[in-house]
Amino acid sequence: MTRLLTHYAFLAICCTSIGWGGSIYTFTQVSPIGEPIFTLGGAAINSSGLVAWVDGSSIDTWNGATVSVYNPGVTIISAGSNIGLSDANSVSFAYQSGAMYLAGNYSLSSSTLTSFQYPGQTYTYDGGSSPNGLLVAGDYAGATGFVWQGGTSFTDITYSGPHGQTYVFGVNDSGDVVGLSDCCNLGLSFLDQSGVFTTISVPGYSDDDVQSFNLNNLDTVVGNVWDGTNAHGFIWQNGVASIVDYPGASNTTLYGINSAGVLVGEADFGNNADGIVFEASNAPEPGTLFLMLGAALLAVGSPKFRNRFLHRS
């Protein structure tokens, strides 16, 4: 399997609505207009809707109106394949320190960095964090996944399949994780719920071409699939998957989802220099919108709608 770790520069166009899988998504650009983004380690969104991504050596955030830039003072690397953002506004990422790779949590409010390392390992990569900030997903030496509970407390995550290497990218408050079992250009994405592993499959795509990046507290999983030429974002829950592509983009990747179902992702229009960060929010389906409109008109006494609904046999 070709690991889908190329970080397609984030993109979106404000307030574009489009329907996917029975739902309507409104896409909003969150990176500055006219500033192409080439991300390191994906993006994240927390329960309040704050979005974070890594842009070179800085961490950028968007709160729905304003982009803020933070400098953690370290060399952030992309090998972790994802970043995390807790509800306490702590960003998790992997960074290089001399010959070592360490995992770090950076507090946006206090501008402090807390580092951790898997015992005895030179290379520790972390990824998504749980919304409550108590758990961080990652892997060490590119071979074994883990969930970090703080201090020196780690729980190993190993997928017992044929592919040999386990990478863990996301974790929720329950300790459920998503990751990738990979070796020799073959692999599969999985959801681990207390040791019960489920393969993340997307209809129409080989399991070797599916990569999951994160999940929310409802075990809704997001990631991307590869069609041999381009990447497409997907959402998966309870075995049901649907594609979510940014309109007009060559490549789309979904990196995060909060429990309200708001997505964060990246896409590009053909190269890594023309991308932007996007947020996608779920809107009512068209039928629901018409019902809401009808209810509103009834409330103001519209004769047309009152007759239609009150005089049916």
C-alpha positions in Angstrom: 0.0 0.0 0.0 1.2 3.5 -0.8 0.8 5.3 2.5 -1.3 8.4 1.9 0.9 10.7 3.9 1.6 13.4 1.3 0.0 16.4 2.9 -2.1 18.0 0.3 -2.2 21.7 1.0 -5.4 22.7 2.8 -8.1 24.2 0.6 -11.6 25.4 0.6 -13.8 28.2 -0.8 -16.1 30.0 1.7 -19.7 29.1 2.0 -19.9 26.5 -0.8 -22.7 23.9 -0.1 -22.8 20.5 -1.6 -24.5 17.2 -0.8 -22.7 13.9 -0.1 -24.2 10.7 1.1 -27.6 12.2 1.9 -26.1 15.1 3.7 -25.2 18.7 2.8 -21.9 20.2 3.7 -21.0 23.8 3.8 -17.3 24.3 3.1 -15.5 27.3 4.6 -11.9 28.3 3.9 -10.0 28.8 7.2 -6.5 29.5 6.0 -5.8 33.0 4.8 -7.0 33.7 1.3 -4.2 33.9 -1.1 -1.8 32.1 1.2 -1.1 28.6 -0.1 -0.7 26.1 2.7 1.6 23.1 2.8 0.8 21.3 6.1 3.0 19.2 8.3 1.0 16.6 10.1 -2.6 17.3 9.1 -5.1 19.4 11.0 -7.5 19.1 14.0 -10.7 20.5 15.3 -12.0 20.5 18.9 -15.5 20.5 20.4 -15.7 24.3 20.4 -14.9 24.4 16.6 -11.4 25.7 17.0 -9.3 24.5 14.0 -5.5 24.0 14.2 -2.9 23.1 11.6 0.9 23.3 11.2 2.2 25.7 8.7 6.0 25.2 8.4 7.4 25.9 11.9 4.3 27.5 13.3 0.9 26.4 14.6 -2.0 28.3 13.1 -5.5 28.3 14.5 -8.9 29.6 13.3 -11.7 30.4 15.8 -14.4 31.0 13.3 -13.3 34.6 12.5 -9.6 35.1 13.2 -6.4 33.2 12.3 -3.8 33.2 15.0 -0.1 32.1 14.7 1.9 30.4 17.5 5.6 29.5 17.5 6.4 26.4 19.7 10.1 26.9 19.2 10.8 23.4 17.9 11.2 21.7 14.5 7.8 20.1 13.8 7.9 17.0 11.6 5.3 15.3 9.5 6.1 11.7 10.4 3.4 11.7 13.0 0.9 12.0 10.1 -1.6 13.9 12.2 -1.8 16.5 14.9 -4.3 16.7 17.8 -6.2 19.5 19.4 -7.9 19.1 22.8 -10.8 21.0 24.2 -8.2 22.7 26.5 -6.6 24.0 23.4 -3.5 21.9 23.6 -1.9 20.8 20.3 -0.1 17.5 20.0 2.5 16.9 17.3 5.9 15.2 16.7 9.1 17.2 16.5 12.8 16.7 16.1 15.4 17.3 18.8 18.9 16.5 17.7 18.9 12.9 16.5 15.7 12.1 18.4 12.0 12.4 17.5 9.9 13.4 20.4 6.2 13.8 21.0 4.9 17.2 22.3 1.8 18.9 23.7 1.8 22.6 23.2 -0.6 24.7 25.2 -1.9 27.6 23.2 -3.0 29.5 26.3 0.2 29.3 28.2 2.7 28.9 25.3 4.3 25.9 27.1 5.5 22.7 25.6 5.3 19.3 27.4 7.3 16.5 25.8 7.2 12.8 26.2 9.1 9.8 24.8 8.3 6.1 24.6 10.7 4.5 27.1 13.9 3.3 25.4 12.9 4.6 21.9 14.8 7.1 19.8 11.7 7.8 17.6 8.4 8.7 19.2 5.6 10.0 17.0 2.3 11.3 18.3 -0.8 12.1 16.5 -4.4 13.0 17.5 -5.4 13.6 21.1 -8.7 12.8 22.8 -11.1 15.8 23.2 -10.6 15.8 27.0 -6.8 16.0 26.4 -6.1 13.0 28.7 -5.0 10.6 25.9 -2.7 11.0 22.9 -2.3 8.5 20.1 1.0 7.7 18.4 3.6 5.1 17.5 7.3 4.4 18.1 10.0 3.3 15.8 7.4 3.1 13.0 6.3 -0.3 14.2 4.0 -0.3 17.3 1.2 2.0 18.1 0.4 3.4 21.5 -1.9 5.5 23.6 -0.2 7.8 26.1 -2.0 8.5 29.3 0.5 11.0 30.8 3.9 10.7 32.4 5.4 7.3 31.5 2.1 5.6 31.1 1.6 4.0 27.7 -0.7 1.3 26.3 0.6 -0.5 23.3 -1.7 -1.0 20.3 -0.7 -3.8 18.0 -2.9 -5.0 15.1 -2.4 -8.8 14.9 -2.7 -9.0 11.1 -0.2 -9.9 8.4 1.3 -6.5 7.8 3.6 -6.2 10.8 3.6 -2.5 11.5 1.0 -0.6 13.4 0.5 3.2 13.3 -2.0 5.0 15.5 -3.3 8.4 14.4 -6.4 9.2 16.5 -8.0 8.5 19.9 -11.2 9.5 21.6 -12.3 10.0 25.2 -13.2 6.3 25.5 -9.8 5.2 24.3 -11.0 3.9 21.0 -8.3 4.5 18.3 -7.9 4.5 14.5 -4.7 3.6 12.8 -3.0 1.7 10.0 -1.6 -1.7 9.8 1.1 -1.5 7.0 4.0 -3.3 5.4 5.5 -3.7 2.0 3.0 -1.4 0.2 0.1 -3.3 1.6 -2.1 -2.5 4.6 -5.5 -1.7 6.0 -7.0 0.9 8.3 -8.7 -0.1 11.5 -10.8 1.0 14.4 -9.8 -0.5 17.7 -12.5 -0.5 20.4 -11.1 -2.0 23.6 -9.1 -4.6 21.7 -11.8 -5.4 19.1 -10.5 -4.4 15.7 -12.7 -3.5 12.8 -11.4 -2.9 9.2 -12.3 0.5 7.8 -13.6 -0.2 4.3 -14.9 2.2 1.7 -17.0 0.7 -1.1 -15.4 0.9 -4.5 -11.9 1.1 -3.1 -9.3 -1.5 -2.1 -8.7 -1.7 1.7 -5.0 -1.1 0.7 -6.0 2.4 -0.4 -7.9 3.5 2.7 -6.2 5.6 5.4 -8.0 6.7 8.5 -6.7 9.7 10.4 -9.1 10.5 13.3 -12.4 9.8 15.0 -14.8 11.5 17.4 -16.4 10.3 20.5 -19.2 8.7 18.4 -16.6 6.6 16.7 -17.1 8.4 13.4 -13.9 7.9 11.4 -12.4 10.3 8.8 -9.5 9.9 6.4 -8.9 9.5 2.7 -8.9 7.0 -0.1 -6.6 6.7 -3.1 -8.0 5.9 -6.5 -4.6 5.5 -8.2 -4.5 9.1 -9.3 -6.1 11.3 -6.6 -7.1 11.3 -3.0 -10.7 11.6 -1.8 -12.0 12.3 1.8 -14.3 9.9 3.5 -16.5 9.5 6.5 -17.2 6.1 8.1 -19.4 5.0 10.9 -20.7 1.5 11.9 -19.6 0.1 8.5 -21.2 2.7 6.4 -18.9 5.1 4.4 -19.4 8.0 2.1 -17.0 10.2 0.1 -16.6 13.9 0.9 -14.6 15.8 -1.7 -14.0 19.5 -1.7 -15.7 21.0 -4.8 -13.2 21.4 -7.7 -10.2 20.0 -5.8 -7.8 17.4 -7.2 -7.2 15.9 -3.8 -9.1 16.0 -0.5 -8.1 14.6 2.9 -10.2 14.7 6.0 -8.0 14.9 9.1 -10.5 15.6 11.9 -14.1 15.5 13.1 -15.6 16.7 16.3 -18.7 15.2 18.1 -20.9 17.8 16.4 -19.8 16.3 13.0 -17.8 19.3 11.9 -14.9 18.3 9.6 -11.5 19.8 9.0 -9.4 18.8 6.0 -7.1 19.8 3.3 -7.2 19.6 -0.5 -5.3 20.9 -3.5 -6.0 21.8 -7.1 -3.2 19.8 -8.6 0.0 20.6 -6.7 1.2 21.1 -3.2 1.6 24.9 -3.6 -2.1 25.8 -4.2 -3.9 24.4 -1.2 -5.9 25.8 1.7 -7.4 24.6 5.0 -11.1 24.0 5.0 -13.9 23.3 7.5 -17.0 21.5 6.5 -20.2 21.6 8.5 -23.3 19.5 8.1 -26.5 21.2 7.2 -30.1 19.9 7.2 -31.1 17.8 4.2 -33.2 19.5 1.5 -36.4 17.8 2.8 -35.8 19.0 6.3 -35.2 22.5 5.0 -38.6 22.5 3.2 -40.3 21.2 6.4 -38.6 24.0 8.4 -39.8 26.6 5.8 -43.3 25.2 6.0 -43.3 25.4 9.8 -42.1 29.0 9.7 -44.8 30.0 7.2 -47.4 28.3 9.4 -46.2 30.3 12.3 -46.9 33.5 10.5 -50.2 32.4 9.2 -49.5 31.8 5.5 -52.9 30.9 3.9 -51.2 28.7 1.3 -49.4 26.5 3.7 -52.2 26.5 6.3 -54.7 25.2 3.7 -52.2 22.6 2.3 -51.5 21.0 5.7 -54.8 21.5 7.5 -57.2 20.4 4.8 -55.6 17.2 3.6 -57.9 14.1 3.7 
